[in-house]
Amino acid sequence: MNESTCRFCGTELACSFANLGDSPLANSFLSPLSDNPNEEFFPLHAFVCSHCFLVQLKEYAKPERIFQDYPYFSSYSDSWLEHVSKYVNLVASRFSLDENSQVIEIASNDGYLLQYFKSKKIPAIGIEPAANIAEAAIRKGIETRIQFFSSETAKNLLNEGLQADLIIANNVLAHVPQLNNFIEGLKILLSDKGVITIEIPHLLELIKGSQFDTIYHEHFSYFSLMTAKDIFAAHNLKIFDVDQLPHHGGSLRIYVCHVENENKMTSRRVFDLLEYEAESGLSNIETYLNFEDRIRNTKEELTSLLNQLKRDGKKIVGFGAPAKGNTLLNYCGIGKEILEYTVDETPFKQGLLLPGTHIPIFSMEKIKETRPDYILILPWNWRNEIIKKLSDTREWGTKFIIAIPRVEVI
């Protein structure tokens, strides 16, 4: 991809969608033992293609840099495990998967999903580029290839005699700078009657909910169904069904097969959602160009609230250390002088510092020790679950702050 052209259709990128300034990589947590004088910041600037309406970041940082040693382990979220367990039951039944089938998951993380196929004795292989995470899956007895997926990877698997009856790509399509090459690989690896399921955050929900914090360097692209349909069609693949999911602020699960597969008729849900996207303005460039004003308003509201609370002598801390939180904090200029610390349930992150802001990360016990007045919930998409988990804080009058989709105190 030319740095200044659309990664799908090659059109010159001239329309700004969201310029969030310079920011470090969202998952580049720091050790408190180092003052990190060489911490790198990259432009965090999303553009929209005026031809195909793919929202995208230029490749400011290479995937090898972002994903080589990755700190996100999917198995730490009980809600996510429940979600994927239901998914496995659904697709195993719907597509009649059994011990003679072949499942391949791309970006298989720590085996969080494939373990449920394994328990059903359905053959499954994971492809995961982050060695530290892949090794956790291998310890669970899940065959995992430690590599990035591409058309070349697909050809190598094909040469081994492997083709997939089901390819799973959950929350990975956004992470791929070489988009056309990746989808070409899906086409190669898919058996004649096979199905691909892909979960992606829905661009329409990002826009409607002012979810600018879900923009970070590892997310190279942001998809509507309309644009995804065109991208897959260009590779002789068709989207034949779609589910709308609540996860990550609103996601799509799209079902894809070969264009030549006449057994899979396109569902009414696909046509209805395409019509809704059109009615919502996703084929109008003005919809995208107006987004930046809205996120500036969120920044001003949040920083005004936090600064006033600090002037009033209130203790404010954070909950969570997600990538989206690091985008929010760096864009809004919220450092440890405002947010004294944050807590996270992932042991890997505890004891480290957030990138850019250098806010320290502690375990959950820190909240009970310090009894803050306010907690800023950074993974707002889990707000209800988090507030329930922190119900004890009501004893000393703690309130919660949410920034997305609008600033509010609970």
ROMAR-271450 format. One record per residue (C-alpha): residue number from 1; x negated, z, y negated. Coordinates in Angstrom, 2 decimals. Last residue first. Example, Ala and Ser with C-alpha at 12.3 -4.5 7.8 and 13.67 -1.06 7.14 Angstrom:
2
<site seq="2" east="-13.67" up="7.14" north="1.06"/>
<site seq="1" east="-12.30" up="7.80" north="4.50"/>
// end
This chain:
410
<site seq="410" east="23.05" up="37.92" north="-7.65"/>
<site seq="409" east="21.30" up="36.40" north="-10.68"/>
<site seq="408" east="21.66" up="32.66" north="-11.25"/>
<site seq="407" east="19.56" up="29.65" north="-12.22"/>
<site seq="406" east="21.10" up="26.45" north="-10.94"/>
<site seq="405" east="20.62" up="24.31" north="-7.82"/>
<site seq="404" east="18.12" up="25.98" north="-7.40"/>
<site seq="403" east="16.62" up="28.93" north="-9.30"/>
<site seq="402" east="18.01" up="31.91" north="-7.35"/>
<site seq="401" east="17.34" up="35.46" north="-8.53"/>
<site seq="400" east="18.26" up="38.51" north="-6.44"/>
<site seq="399" east="19.07" up="42.02" north="-7.65"/>
<site seq="398" east="17.57" up="45.31" north="-6.47"/>
<site seq="397" east="19.72" up="48.41" north="-7.08"/>
<site seq="396" east="17.82" up="51.10" north="-5.16"/>
<site seq="395" east="20.10" up="51.18" north="-2.12"/>
<site seq="394" east="20.83" up="47.46" north="-2.53"/>
<site seq="393" east="17.32" up="46.84" north="-1.18"/>
<site seq="392" east="18.57" up="47.68" north="2.32"/>
<site seq="391" east="20.49" up="44.37" north="2.39"/>
<site seq="390" east="17.20" up="42.45" north="2.58"/>
<site seq="389" east="18.04" up="40.54" north="5.78"/>
<site seq="388" east="21.52" up="39.79" north="4.43"/>
<site seq="387" east="20.02" up="38.44" north="1.21"/>
<site seq="386" east="17.61" up="36.34" north="3.28"/>
<site seq="385" east="20.29" up="34.80" north="5.53"/>
<site seq="384" east="22.47" up="34.00" north="2.54"/>
<site seq="383" east="19.56" up="32.46" north="0.59"/>
<site seq="382" east="18.17" up="30.26" north="3.38"/>
<site seq="381" east="18.25" up="27.04" north="1.28"/>
<site seq="380" east="16.84" up="29.13" north="-1.59"/>
<site seq="379" east="13.41" up="29.28" north="0.09"/>
<site seq="378" east="11.90" up="30.79" north="-3.12"/>
<site seq="377" east="14.17" up="33.83" north="-3.48"/>
<site seq="376" east="13.11" up="35.61" north="-6.69"/>
<site seq="375" east="13.49" up="39.34" north="-6.02"/>
<site seq="374" east="14.41" up="41.66" north="-8.89"/>
<site seq="373" east="14.11" up="45.40" north="-9.57"/>
<site seq="372" east="11.27" up="45.89" north="-7.09"/>
<site seq="371" east="11.17" up="48.80" north="-4.61"/>
<site seq="370" east="7.37" up="49.05" north="-4.17"/>
<site seq="369" east="7.00" up="50.32" north="-0.59"/>
<site seq="368" east="10.23" up="48.83" north="0.73"/>
<site seq="367" east="9.26" up="45.41" north="-0.65"/>
<site seq="366" east="5.74" up="45.66" north="0.79"/>
<site seq="365" east="7.18" up="46.10" north="4.29"/>
<site seq="364" east="8.11" up="42.40" north="4.36"/>
<site seq="363" east="4.48" up="41.33" north="4.80"/>
<site seq="362" east="2.33" up="40.39" north="1.81"/>
<site seq="361" east="1.42" up="37.21" north="-0.06"/>
<site seq="360" east="-0.65" up="37.43" north="-3.27"/>
<site seq="359" east="0.17" up="35.18" north="-6.27"/>
<site seq="358" east="-2.80" up="32.85" north="-6.85"/>
<site seq="357" east="-0.66" up="30.57" north="-9.09"/>
<site seq="356" east="-2.33" up="27.32" north="-8.05"/>
<site seq="355" east="-2.02" up="27.78" north="-4.31"/>
<site seq="354" east="-0.29" up="31.00" north="-3.18"/>
<site seq="353" east="-2.74" up="33.67" north="-2.10"/>
<site seq="352" east="-3.47" up="34.88" north="1.45"/>
<site seq="351" east="-2.96" up="38.25" north="3.14"/>
<site seq="350" east="0.17" up="37.13" north="4.95"/>
<site seq="349" east="0.38" up="33.37" north="5.44"/>
<site seq="348" east="-0.47" up="33.22" north="9.18"/>
<site seq="347" east="1.79" up="36.24" north="9.85"/>
<site seq="346" east="4.87" up="34.18" north="8.86"/>
<site seq="345" east="7.52" up="36.62" north="7.63"/>
<site seq="344" east="6.63" up="36.09" north="3.98"/>
<site seq="343" east="6.42" up="38.38" north="0.97"/>
<site seq="342" east="5.68" up="37.52" north="-2.66"/>
<site seq="341" east="3.59" up="39.30" north="-5.28"/>
<site seq="340" east="3.62" up="40.46" north="-8.89"/>
<site seq="339" east="5.74" up="37.55" north="-10.10"/>
<site seq="338" east="5.42" up="37.47" north="-13.91"/>
<site seq="337" east="1.71" up="38.19" north="-14.51"/>
<site seq="336" east="1.20" up="36.81" north="-11.00"/>
<site seq="335" east="1.95" up="33.27" north="-12.19"/>
<site seq="334" east="5.02" up="31.27" north="-13.22"/>
<site seq="333" east="3.95" up="28.05" north="-14.95"/>
<site seq="332" east="7.31" up="26.34" north="-14.31"/>
<site seq="331" east="5.75" up="23.39" north="-12.47"/>
<site seq="330" east="3.37" up="25.66" north="-10.55"/>
<site seq="329" east="6.07" up="28.13" north="-9.54"/>
<site seq="328" east="8.64" up="25.51" north="-8.49"/>
<site seq="327" east="6.17" up="23.35" north="-6.54"/>
<site seq="326" east="4.79" up="26.44" north="-4.81"/>
<site seq="325" east="8.27" up="27.57" north="-3.87"/>
<site seq="324" east="9.04" up="24.20" north="-2.28"/>
<site seq="323" east="6.00" up="24.59" north="-0.02"/>
<site seq="322" east="7.41" up="27.85" north="1.29"/>
<site seq="321" east="5.88" up="31.27" north="0.57"/>
<site seq="320" east="8.92" up="33.53" north="0.89"/>
<site seq="319" east="10.53" up="36.27" north="-1.17"/>
<site seq="318" east="9.17" up="36.85" north="-4.64"/>
<site seq="317" east="8.56" up="39.85" north="-6.86"/>
<site seq="316" east="9.85" up="41.06" north="-10.22"/>
<site seq="315" east="9.36" up="44.59" north="-11.64"/>
<site seq="314" east="11.37" up="45.04" north="-14.84"/>
<site seq="313" east="9.83" up="46.31" north="-18.10"/>
<site seq="312" east="12.42" up="44.76" north="-20.42"/>
<site seq="311" east="9.78" up="42.31" north="-21.62"/>
<site seq="310" east="9.33" up="41.33" north="-17.96"/>
<site seq="309" east="13.09" up="40.68" north="-17.67"/>
<site seq="308" east="12.99" up="38.52" north="-20.81"/>
<site seq="307" east="10.08" up="36.47" north="-19.45"/>
<site seq="306" east="11.90" up="35.93" north="-16.16"/>
<site seq="305" east="15.10" up="34.73" north="-17.81"/>
<site seq="304" east="13.36" up="32.37" north="-20.26"/>
<site seq="303" east="11.16" up="30.98" north="-17.47"/>
<site seq="302" east="14.22" up="30.23" north="-15.34"/>
<site seq="301" east="16.34" up="28.66" north="-18.08"/>
<site seq="300" east="13.51" up="26.48" north="-19.43"/>
<site seq="299" east="12.50" up="25.22" north="-16.00"/>
<site seq="298" east="16.11" up="24.46" north="-15.06"/>
<site seq="297" east="16.56" up="22.46" north="-18.29"/>
<site seq="296" east="13.41" up="20.46" north="-17.57"/>
<site seq="295" east="14.87" up="19.65" north="-14.15"/>
<site seq="294" east="17.98" up="18.16" north="-15.71"/>
<site seq="293" east="16.10" up="15.99" north="-18.20"/>
<site seq="292" east="13.99" up="14.53" north="-15.36"/>
<site seq="291" east="17.01" up="13.39" north="-13.34"/>
<site seq="290" east="18.37" up="10.95" north="-15.93"/>
<site seq="289" east="16.12" up="8.06" north="-14.78"/>
<site seq="288" east="17.41" up="8.27" north="-11.23"/>
<site seq="287" east="21.10" up="7.85" north="-12.02"/>
<site seq="286" east="20.18" up="5.20" north="-14.62"/>
<site seq="285" east="18.77" up="2.98" north="-11.83"/>
<site seq="284" east="22.27" up="2.39" north="-10.42"/>
<site seq="283" east="22.51" up="1.81" north="-6.65"/>
<site seq="282" east="22.56" up="5.57" north="-6.06"/>
<site seq="281" east="25.45" up="5.98" north="-8.49"/>
<site seq="280" east="27.65" up="8.50" north="-6.68"/>
<site seq="279" east="30.18" up="5.75" north="-5.81"/>
<site seq="278" east="27.37" up="3.85" north="-4.06"/>
<site seq="277" east="26.36" up="6.96" north="-2.13"/>
<site seq="276" east="30.00" up="7.54" north="-1.13"/>
<site seq="275" east="30.33" up="3.95" north="0.14"/>
<site seq="274" east="27.16" up="4.29" north="2.23"/>
<site seq="273" east="28.53" up="7.59" north="3.55"/>
<site seq="272" east="31.83" up="6.02" north="4.62"/>
<site seq="271" east="30.15" up="3.01" north="6.26"/>
<site seq="270" east="27.83" up="5.20" north="8.32"/>
<site seq="269" east="30.59" up="7.64" north="9.29"/>
<site seq="268" east="32.76" up="4.75" north="10.54"/>
<site seq="267" east="30.27" up="4.27" north="13.36"/>
<site seq="266" east="28.07" up="1.22" north="13.97"/>
<site seq="265" east="28.51" up="0.02" north="17.56"/>
<site seq="264" east="25.79" up="0.84" north="20.07"/>
<site seq="263" east="26.26" up="-1.23" north="23.22"/>
<site seq="262" east="25.08" up="-4.38" north="21.41"/>
<site seq="261" east="21.43" up="-3.30" north="21.47"/>
<site seq="260" east="19.70" up="-6.33" north="19.90"/>
<site seq="259" east="19.43" up="-4.54" north="16.55"/>
<site seq="258" east="17.34" up="-1.94" north="18.41"/>
<site seq="257" east="18.58" up="1.62" north="17.99"/>
<site seq="256" east="18.80" up="4.28" north="15.28"/>
<site seq="255" east="20.76" up="7.51" north="14.89"/>
<site seq="254" east="20.41" up="9.20" north="11.52"/>
<site seq="253" east="20.46" up="12.94" north="10.99"/>
<site seq="252" east="20.91" up="13.47" north="7.30"/>
<site seq="251" east="19.97" up="16.52" north="5.28"/>
<site seq="250" east="21.43" up="18.86" north="2.65"/>
<site seq="249" east="19.61" up="21.72" north="0.93"/>
<site seq="248" east="16.92" up="21.85" north="3.59"/>
<site seq="247" east="19.56" up="22.17" north="6.35"/>
<site seq="246" east="23.29" up="21.63" north="5.73"/>
<site seq="245" east="23.59" up="18.57" north="8.00"/>
<site seq="244" east="25.38" up="15.24" north="7.53"/>
<site seq="243" east="25.46" up="13.28" north="10.77"/>
<site seq="242" east="24.82" up="9.53" north="10.93"/>
<site seq="241" east="25.52" up="6.69" north="13.36"/>
<site seq="240" east="24.48" up="3.11" north="14.15"/>
<site seq="239" east="21.38" up="2.79" north="11.98"/>
<site seq="238" east="19.89" up="-0.54" north="12.99"/>
<site seq="237" east="16.39" up="-1.67" north="13.94"/>
<site seq="236" east="15.04" up="-5.16" north="13.45"/>
<site seq="235" east="12.09" up="-3.94" north="11.33"/>
<site seq="234" east="13.58" up="-4.99" north="7.97"/>
<site seq="233" east="16.84" up="-3.43" north="9.18"/>
<site seq="232" east="15.07" up="-0.07" north="9.38"/>
<site seq="231" east="14.07" up="-0.20" north="5.71"/>
<site seq="230" east="17.45" up="-1.50" north="4.55"/>
<site seq="229" east="19.35" up="1.29" north="6.32"/>
<site seq="228" east="16.91" up="3.90" north="4.98"/>
<site seq="227" east="17.60" up="2.66" north="1.43"/>
<site seq="226" east="21.37" up="3.06" north="1.71"/>
<site seq="225" east="21.12" up="6.29" north="3.70"/>
<site seq="224" east="19.19" up="7.76" north="0.78"/>
<site seq="223" east="15.58" up="8.67" north="1.31"/>
<site seq="222" east="12.73" up="10.52" north="-0.39"/>
<site seq="221" east="9.16" up="9.35" north="0.27"/>
<site seq="220" east="5.58" up="10.76" north="0.16"/>
<site seq="219" east="6.54" up="14.32" north="0.99"/>
<site seq="218" east="3.13" up="15.92" north="1.67"/>
<site seq="217" east="2.44" up="15.93" north="-2.06"/>
<site seq="216" east="5.47" up="17.93" north="-3.11"/>
<site seq="215" east="9.04" up="17.23" north="-4.20"/>
<site seq="214" east="11.41" up="19.74" north="-2.59"/>
<site seq="213" east="11.11" up="21.76" north="-5.82"/>
<site seq="212" east="13.06" up="19.06" north="-7.65"/>
<site seq="211" east="16.26" up="20.15" north="-5.93"/>
<site seq="210" east="18.51" up="19.42" north="-8.92"/>
<site seq="209" east="21.50" up="19.88" north="-6.55"/>
<site seq="208" east="23.09" up="16.48" north="-7.13"/>
<site seq="207" east="19.71" up="14.72" north="-7.11"/>
<site seq="206" east="18.33" up="16.40" north="-3.99"/>
<site seq="205" east="21.74" up="16.08" north="-2.33"/>
<site seq="204" east="21.71" up="12.31" north="-2.93"/>
<site seq="203" east="18.14" up="12.10" north="-1.64"/>
<site seq="202" east="19.20" up="13.50" north="1.74"/>
<site seq="201" east="16.44" up="15.48" north="3.46"/>
<site seq="200" east="15.53" up="13.58" north="6.63"/>
<site seq="199" east="16.32" up="14.05" north="10.30"/>
<site seq="198" east="15.56" up="11.12" north="12.59"/>
<site seq="197" east="17.09" up="10.29" north="15.93"/>
<site seq="196" east="15.78" up="7.24" north="17.78"/>
<site seq="195" east="17.78" up="5.79" north="20.66"/>
<site seq="194" east="16.82" up="3.79" north="23.74"/>
<site seq="193" east="18.61" up="0.86" north="25.39"/>
<site seq="192" east="15.59" up="-1.49" north="25.26"/>
<site seq="191" east="13.02" up="1.31" north="25.31"/>
<site seq="190" east="11.58" up="2.47" north="21.98"/>
<site seq="189" east="7.79" up="2.57" north="21.60"/>
<site seq="188" east="7.36" up="-0.77" north="19.84"/>
<site seq="187" east="10.23" up="-0.23" north="17.37"/>
<site seq="186" east="8.99" up="3.28" north="16.53"/>
<site seq="185" east="5.50" up="1.88" north="15.90"/>
<site seq="184" east="6.91" up="-0.72" north="13.48"/>
<site seq="183" east="8.55" up="2.23" north="11.74"/>
<site seq="182" east="5.15" up="3.87" north="11.23"/>
<site seq="181" east="3.49" up="0.65" north="10.02"/>
<site seq="180" east="6.28" up="0.09" north="7.50"/>
<site seq="179" east="5.96" up="3.63" north="6.12"/>
<site seq="178" east="2.20" up="3.87" north="5.69"/>
<site seq="177" east="2.51" up="6.94" north="3.44"/>
<site seq="176" east="4.31" up="9.01" north="6.10"/>
<site seq="175" east="5.44" up="12.56" north="5.34"/>
<site seq="174" east="9.02" up="11.62" north="4.39"/>
<site seq="173" east="9.51" up="10.19" north="7.88"/>
<site seq="172" east="8.45" up="13.54" north="9.38"/>
<site seq="171" east="11.45" up="15.83" north="8.90"/>
<site seq="170" east="12.60" up="15.43" north="12.50"/>
<site seq="169" east="11.31" up="12.35" north="14.31"/>
<site seq="168" east="12.74" up="12.32" north="17.83"/>
<site seq="167" east="12.36" up="9.28" north="20.08"/>
<site seq="166" east="14.79" up="9.08" north="22.99"/>
<site seq="165" east="14.64" up="6.64" north="25.89"/>
<site seq="164" east="10.94" up="6.37" north="25.11"/>
<site seq="163" east="8.42" up="3.97" north="26.59"/>
<site seq="162" east="5.25" up="4.99" north="28.41"/>
<site seq="161" east="3.35" up="2.67" north="30.75"/>
<site seq="160" east="-0.08" up="3.72" north="29.51"/>
<site seq="159" east="-0.29" up="0.41" north="27.60"/>
<site seq="158" east="2.95" up="1.41" north="25.86"/>
<site seq="157" east="1.32" up="4.66" north="24.76"/>
<site seq="156" east="-1.59" up="2.70" north="23.28"/>
<site seq="155" east="0.79" up="0.29" north="21.55"/>
<site seq="154" east="2.70" up="3.21" north="20.01"/>
<site seq="153" east="-0.51" up="4.82" north="18.74"/>
<site seq="152" east="-1.46" up="1.48" north="17.16"/>
<site seq="151" east="1.94" up="1.24" north="15.47"/>
<site seq="150" east="1.27" up="4.66" north="13.99"/>
<site seq="149" east="1.61" up="8.36" north="14.93"/>
<site seq="148" east="-1.11" up="10.76" north="13.85"/>
<site seq="147" east="-3.02" up="12.47" north="16.63"/>
<site seq="146" east="-3.19" up="15.52" north="18.88"/>
<site seq="145" east="-1.19" up="14.37" north="21.91"/>
<site seq="144" east="1.03" up="17.14" north="23.29"/>
<site seq="143" east="2.17" up="17.88" north="26.85"/>
<site seq="142" east="4.24" up="21.06" north="26.62"/>
<site seq="141" east="3.00" up="23.93" north="28.79"/>
<site seq="140" east="3.64" up="26.64" north="26.19"/>
<site seq="139" east="-0.13" up="26.82" north="25.52"/>
<site seq="138" east="0.03" up="23.08" north="24.73"/>
<site seq="137" east="2.61" up="23.81" north="22.03"/>
<site seq="136" east="0.34" up="26.39" north="20.33"/>
<site seq="135" east="-2.53" up="23.88" north="20.60"/>
<site seq="134" east="-0.47" up="21.35" north="18.68"/>
<site seq="133" east="-0.19" up="23.79" north="15.77"/>
<site seq="132" east="-3.94" up="24.34" north="15.30"/>
<site seq="131" east="-4.61" up="20.65" north="15.99"/>
<site seq="130" east="-2.33" up="19.32" north="13.24"/>
<site seq="129" east="-1.67" up="15.67" north="14.17"/>
<site seq="128" east="1.29" up="16.24" north="16.53"/>
<site seq="127" east="2.67" up="13.84" north="19.14"/>
<site seq="126" east="4.85" up="15.61" north="21.71"/>
<site seq="125" east="5.75" up="14.48" north="25.21"/>
<site seq="124" east="8.97" up="15.17" north="27.11"/>
<site seq="123" east="10.21" up="14.73" north="30.68"/>
<site seq="122" east="13.72" up="16.26" north="31.05"/>
<site seq="121" east="13.51" up="19.35" north="33.29"/>
<site seq="120" east="16.29" up="21.07" north="31.31"/>
<site seq="119" east="13.87" up="23.90" north="30.33"/>
<site seq="118" east="11.37" up="21.22" north="29.28"/>
<site seq="117" east="14.00" up="19.65" north="27.04"/>
<site seq="116" east="14.45" up="23.04" north="25.34"/>
<site seq="115" east="10.68" up="23.52" north="24.99"/>
<site seq="114" east="10.58" up="20.15" north="23.23"/>
<site seq="113" east="12.15" up="21.67" north="20.12"/>
<site seq="112" east="9.79" up="24.50" north="19.03"/>
<site seq="111" east="6.83" up="22.79" north="20.74"/>
<site seq="110" east="4.43" up="24.02" north="18.06"/>
<site seq="109" east="4.84" up="21.03" north="15.73"/>
<site seq="108" east="6.35" up="17.96" north="17.44"/>
<site seq="107" east="5.44" up="15.62" north="14.59"/>
<site seq="106" east="6.73" up="12.70" north="16.66"/>
<site seq="105" east="8.85" up="13.70" north="19.65"/>
<site seq="104" east="8.88" up="11.58" north="22.79"/>
<site seq="103" east="11.62" up="11.89" north="25.41"/>
<site seq="102" east="11.45" up="9.97" north="28.69"/>
<site seq="101" east="14.37" up="9.83" north="31.11"/>
<site seq="100" east="14.32" up="10.12" north="34.92"/>
<site seq="99" east="14.68" up="13.92" north="34.88"/>
<site seq="98" east="17.89" up="13.54" north="32.84"/>
<site seq="97" east="19.22" up="12.19" north="29.54"/>
<site seq="96" east="22.82" up="10.99" north="29.51"/>
<site seq="95" east="22.80" up="9.85" north="25.85"/>
<site seq="94" east="25.60" up="12.12" north="24.61"/>
<site seq="93" east="24.81" up="15.00" north="26.96"/>
<site seq="92" east="21.07" up="15.24" north="26.37"/>
<site seq="91" east="21.72" up="14.44" north="22.71"/>
<site seq="90" east="24.09" up="17.38" north="22.13"/>
<site seq="89" east="22.28" up="19.98" north="24.25"/>
<site seq="88" east="19.01" up="19.13" north="22.52"/>
<site seq="87" east="20.66" up="19.36" north="19.07"/>
<site seq="86" east="22.17" up="22.77" north="19.86"/>
<site seq="85" east="18.70" up="24.08" north="20.75"/>
<site seq="84" east="17.35" up="22.41" north="17.61"/>
<site seq="83" east="19.69" up="24.33" north="15.29"/>
<site seq="82" east="19.24" up="27.68" north="17.08"/>
<site seq="81" east="15.47" up="27.29" north="16.80"/>
<site seq="80" east="15.86" up="26.53" north="13.10"/>
<site seq="79" east="17.94" up="29.65" north="12.52"/>
<site seq="78" east="15.39" up="31.79" north="14.36"/>
<site seq="77" east="12.60" up="30.49" north="12.10"/>
<site seq="76" east="9.08" up="31.40" north="13.30"/>
<site seq="75" east="9.15" up="28.61" north="15.89"/>
<site seq="74" east="8.66" up="25.93" north="13.23"/>
<site seq="73" east="5.03" up="26.90" north="12.56"/>
<site seq="72" east="3.95" up="25.76" north="9.09"/>
<site seq="71" east="0.32" up="26.45" north="8.15"/>
<site seq="70" east="-1.20" up="22.99" north="8.79"/>
<site seq="69" east="-4.86" up="22.42" north="9.57"/>
<site seq="68" east="-5.28" up="18.64" north="9.55"/>
<site seq="67" east="-1.99" up="17.96" north="7.81"/>
<site seq="66" east="-2.77" up="17.62" north="4.11"/>
<site seq="65" east="-6.28" up="16.15" north="4.11"/>
<site seq="64" east="-5.56" up="13.76" north="6.98"/>
<site seq="63" east="-2.36" up="12.79" north="5.15"/>
<site seq="62" east="-4.48" up="11.55" north="2.20"/>
<site seq="61" east="-3.81" up="12.96" north="-1.28"/>
<site seq="60" east="-2.55" up="11.05" north="-4.33"/>
<site seq="59" east="-0.74" up="8.52" north="-2.18"/>
<site seq="58" east="1.85" up="7.54" north="-4.79"/>
<site seq="57" east="4.96" up="9.60" north="-4.62"/>
<site seq="56" east="8.26" up="8.04" north="-3.70"/>
<site seq="55" east="11.94" up="7.45" north="-4.42"/>
<site seq="54" east="13.11" up="4.32" north="-2.57"/>
<site seq="53" east="15.63" up="2.57" north="-4.81"/>
<site seq="52" east="15.14" up="-0.86" north="-3.12"/>
<site seq="51" east="14.49" up="-2.94" north="-6.28"/>
<site seq="50" east="13.83" up="-0.52" north="-9.16"/>
<site seq="49" east="11.56" up="1.56" north="-6.95"/>
<site seq="48" east="11.78" up="5.21" north="-8.01"/>
<site seq="47" east="8.73" up="7.21" north="-9.04"/>
<site seq="46" east="7.67" up="10.78" north="-8.24"/>
<site seq="45" east="4.80" up="12.44" north="-10.11"/>
<site seq="44" east="2.90" up="15.41" north="-8.74"/>
<site seq="43" east="-0.57" up="14.52" north="-10.07"/>
<site seq="42" east="-3.28" up="16.28" north="-8.05"/>
<site seq="41" east="-4.93" up="19.69" north="-8.48"/>
<site seq="40" east="-8.00" up="20.77" north="-6.55"/>
<site seq="39" east="-9.27" up="24.32" north="-6.21"/>
<site seq="38" east="-13.01" up="24.15" north="-6.85"/>
<site seq="37" east="-13.43" up="27.58" north="-8.46"/>
<site seq="36" east="-11.85" up="29.18" north="-5.39"/>
<site seq="35" east="-12.29" up="32.88" north="-6.34"/>
<site seq="34" east="-12.93" up="33.54" north="-2.66"/>
<site seq="33" east="-12.14" up="36.68" north="-0.68"/>
<site seq="32" east="-8.45" up="36.37" north="-1.62"/>
<site seq="31" east="-8.27" up="33.36" north="0.74"/>
<site seq="30" east="-6.19" up="30.50" north="-0.58"/>
<site seq="29" east="-3.12" up="28.66" north="0.65"/>
<site seq="28" east="-3.23" up="24.86" north="0.56"/>
<site seq="27" east="0.39" up="24.35" north="1.66"/>
<site seq="26" east="1.75" up="22.89" north="-1.59"/>
<site seq="25" east="-1.31" up="20.77" north="-2.33"/>
<site seq="24" east="-2.35" up="21.78" north="-5.85"/>
<site seq="23" east="-0.25" up="20.70" north="-8.85"/>
<site seq="22" east="-0.61" up="18.44" north="-11.87"/>
<site seq="21" east="2.53" up="17.62" north="-13.86"/>
<site seq="20" east="6.03" up="17.64" north="-12.39"/>
<site seq="19" east="6.93" up="14.08" north="-13.43"/>
<site seq="18" east="10.27" up="13.29" north="-11.81"/>
<site seq="17" east="11.92" up="9.86" north="-11.39"/>
<site seq="16" east="9.60" up="7.61" north="-13.41"/>
<site seq="15" east="10.36" up="3.88" north="-13.27"/>
<site seq="14" east="7.41" up="1.42" north="-13.22"/>
<site seq="13" east="6.54" up="1.01" north="-9.56"/>
<site seq="12" east="5.85" up="-2.71" north="-8.98"/>
<site seq="11" east="7.85" up="-4.01" north="-6.01"/>
<site seq="10" east="6.03" up="-4.01" north="-2.64"/>
<site seq="9" east="9.15" up="-3.57" north="-0.47"/>
<site seq="8" east="8.43" up="-0.40" north="1.49"/>
<site seq="7" east="5.45" up="1.39" north="-0.05"/>
<site seq="6" east="6.61" up="0.39" north="-3.54"/>
<site seq="5" east="3.73" up="-0.77" north="-5.73"/>
<site seq="4" east="1.23" up="0.97" north="-8.02"/>
<site seq="3" east="-1.24" up="2.38" north="-5.49"/>
<site seq="2" east="-1.17" up="-0.87" north="-3.47"/>
<site seq="1" east="0.00" up="0.00" north="0.00"/>
// end
